[in-house]
Amino acid sequence: MSMRHFLSGVDTDPVERVAECGARAAITGYTEWVSTSQPAVSIGWDWSLRITAGVPRYVRDGLPRSNMMLIDPVSGRDLGDEATATCIVLWIDRQAWEASVRDHIAMRYS
């Protein structure tokens, strides 16, 4: 299935959160992708911006959200939420999604 980037955003800190001097700041956000085929499928996940060896990287956080349920090709039964989420995670982690998110964030917030 082919997916295209739809939307990404940066999370805002809750108003009640008070920054403490010297506290580590976190930049987190979300991204949503949609299928280019019918029926429409959407997959969204949270990300965080992390610095590895001095290089900023977008990293998937947690499990994805989706309107998709995978089925067993033999029995035709739903694989269930956990197995579907695991398969989606494996798919996301093999995709080169970071550049699309970075570019969209830069355009949206500049």
Sequence and secondary structure as in RCSB ss.txt:
>XXXX:A:sequence
MSMRHFLSGVDTDPVERVAECGARAAITGYTEWVSTSQPAVSIGWDWSLRITAGVPRYVRDGLPRSNMMLIDPVS
GRDLGDEATATCIVLWIDRQAWEASVRDHIAMRYS
>XXXX:A:secstr
  EEEEEEEE    TT    TT    EEEEEEEEESSSS  EEEEEEEEEEETTEEEEEEEEEEEES   B TTT
  B  HHHHHHHHHHHHHTS  HHHHHHHHHHHH 
